[in-house]
Amino acid sequence: MSDLVAAVLAGGEGRRFRPYTELIPKPMVPVGSEERPLLEYIVWWLARHGVRDLVFLVGYRWRQVAAYFRDGSQWGVRIRYSVDDERYSNTGGALLKAWKLGLLGSDVVLVWYGDILAPLDVGALLSTHRKSGARATLAVARGYRVPVGVARVEDGRVVELVEKPMLPIYATIGILALDPSVLGEAGEALGSSFDVMGDLIPWMIGRGMRVQAYIHEGPWYDVGSMERYAKLDEAGLGEFLKAPPLKVESH
């Protein structure tokens, strides 16, 4: 996967993470027993799977991210940066700008949302994408646990209540393989500020483009809010949070 580019979406303001994000960008929020930045675990996971070329799509307080990760050499990868601006915004706009800058290559780009932690088999996702001939392949998980109780109502009366049920659906988990040339076509139709999941993928499906599913059987966590952050199950993520030990000098 030496020629693969991974685009990590890390430019949001993190409004659901306030007051943390009034001082630091969400990708830098500490995670795990070693309290390393959320984004660092994504970098380590991609590096372990042979992905060496990363592009960070940054915006809010992006200089903190760049000051910490720099060129990525400490992690054995190359990191480049594409900074959001007023014209190119939202997740799709950020990808479109990076594509126009020539940062995403021409074969396939692995898109990873910067608040998603998932021990996903990157090679299997890409194999599924290439074998299917799809222009996008979404990583999805079987079932989704609703974070609230769900009531069944008949004639104004609650006849059943299930607390936090698991719905039998396929949930997207914020990771996908994408043919980057799609971004040029989408830019002409959707403009320069659009959402990947909310706009780009539905537009592709509507145009008859093949969008494949890759089923991720393992755990995954959307660390998109303070509530979800507080409930993060470190043990459940297993290998994903096992970064190399920090070198601490004692005096």
N, C-alpha and C positions, 0 to 999 in steps of 0.2 A: 504493500500500500504506500510505497514511497512517493507516488505521484498524486496521491489523494489529498485534497484540501478539506479541512474541517472548518466550518464557519460557526463560531460560538456567539450566540446572541446575548450580549451582556451590556446593553445600553439603556435599559429602562430605569425610570426614576425610583422604583421600589416603593411606591406610595403606601402599600399595605404593610411595609416594614418600618414605617416611622414609629418612634423617633430615631431608630438606628440609622436610617439612610439620610437623615439630615446631616450626618457627619461622614459616612462612608457609603460607597455604592453597594448595592445588594450583592454583586458577585464577590465582594470582599468580606461578607459576614462570616464570622468564624464558625466552623462546623467540626464535630467529632471531638474526641478526647484530646487531640493535639491542637485543637482550635486553629486549624489552618483555614484559609479562605475557601469558601464554597467552590470557586472557580478552579482552585488548585487541584481538587480531586478529579475534576473533569479532565484537566490537562494530563494528570498522571494516568488516568484510565485510557485516554486516547493514545498516549505514548506507549503504554503496555501492549496495545493492539497494533502497533506499528505505524500509527498516524503521526507523521513528523512535521507536517505543514499546517499550521493553524492560523486562522484569521479571526481576531476578536472584533466584533461589531459593537463598538462602544459609543457612549454618549454622555450620560449624566456622570459627572465627576470622573471622567475617563482617565485623567492624569494619574489618579491613585492606582488604577489598574496597571497602567503602563509603567509606573515607577516600581511596582512590585515584580511584574513579570518580565519587563524589558524585552529582550529579543528571544526569550525562551530557552537559551542555551543551558541554563541550570537544570532544566528538565529534559534535555536531550531533544528539543524540538525547535522549530523556527516559528516565531510568533510575529505576525504583522497586524497592523491596526487600520480599521476603517471607522472614521468618526462620523456619527450622525450629524445632520445639519437641518436647517429649516425646510429645505426642499425634499431631502430623502429622509423620511421618518417612518416609524413603525417597523415591525419586523421585516415585512416585504420590501419596504423602501431601503432599509439598511442593507439587505442582500443585493438589491438592484444596484446600489451605489458601489458596493464592493465588486460586483460583476463588471460594471462599467470601468472600474479602475484596473481591471485585469487581475484581480487577486484570487479569483475562484477557480481558475483553470478552465478546461473545456470538456472534461470527461464526466465526472460526477462530483458533486460536493456533498459532504456530510454536514447536515445542519443540526446543531445541538443547542437547545435552549439553555441559557446559563443558570437557570434555577432548577434544573432537573438532575437528580442523582439516580442513576440506574446502571446496574452491572450488565449492560447489554453486550451481546456478542457482535462486535462491529463487523467482523469478517462475514458472519452469516447474513447480516442485514444487507451488505453490499453484494453478496453472492445472489441473494434473492432478487435484488434490484436488477442486476445484470442479466440473469437468466430469464427474467420475465419480460425484458424489453420495455419496462415501464419508464415513464419520464419522471415519476416520483414514487417512492416507496416509504410508507409511513410505518413507524414502529407503533404497534398497538398492544394493549394488555387485555387479557380476558377478564371481564368483570370490573365493576367500579363501585366502591363502597360510598354511598351517599353520606355526607357528614351530618345529616339531620334525620329526625324521625319522619316517616312517610305515612300519611293517613289516606285511607280509602273512604270516600264520602259518598253517601247515597241519600238523596232527599234532605240534605242538610245535616245528616246524622253520620258521625264517625263510626263505621262498622268494623274497621280494622286499623291497627296502628303497629307499624314495624319500625323499631328503632335502628337507624343507620343500616338499612338493608344493602346487600350486595346485588347490584343490578346485572342481569345477564347481557352485557353489551361489550363491545370492543372500544376501549378508551384510548384515544391518542395520547402519547406520553411526551411529546415535544422533541422527538428525534426523527429525522427523515433523511433519505438519500434523494438527491434532486439533480436532474439534468439542468445545468446552469443556463443553457441557452433558452430555457423556458422564461427566464427572467426578462430577457429582451422583448419577447412577445407579450409578456404580461405587462411590462412597463407601458407599452403602447395602448393597451386596453384599460389598465387600472390606474395609470398615473405613477407617481413616484412616492406615494404614501399609502401603503396597503398592508394588510395583515396576512401572514403566511397561511395560517389555518382557517381564518375567517373569510378570506378573500381569494388568495391564490389557488389553494387546493380546490374549492368549489368551482372556481373559474375553469380550471383544468378539466375537471370532471364534466362540466357543462359543454366544453369544447370537444369532448370525446377522447381526450388524452388518457392513456392507461395510467391509473394510480393503483399501485400494488400495496398489499398489506404484509408486514412482517410481524409475526406474533411473538412478543417478548414474554416468556413464561416466568421470569423472575420478578423480584420486588422492584418498585420504583417510587420515588418521592418527588413531589412538586413542592419545592421549598419557596413558595411564592408569597407567603404571608407569615406574620408573627405566630398565628395559631398553628400553622403547619410546621413551622420551624420548631416550636416548642414540643411538638409531638414526634419529631424525627426519631426514628428507631435506628440507632447506630448499629446495633447487633444485626438487624435485619438486612443491612446493606453489605455485610460481610466484607468480601475482598475489595469492594469499591472504595472503602475508607481506609484501606491499608496502604498508605503512602510510605515511602522510605523514612526511617526514623530521622528526626532532626538531630543535627550535630550541635551539641551544647558543650561549650567550654567551661570548665570549672577553674576557679582561681583560689 
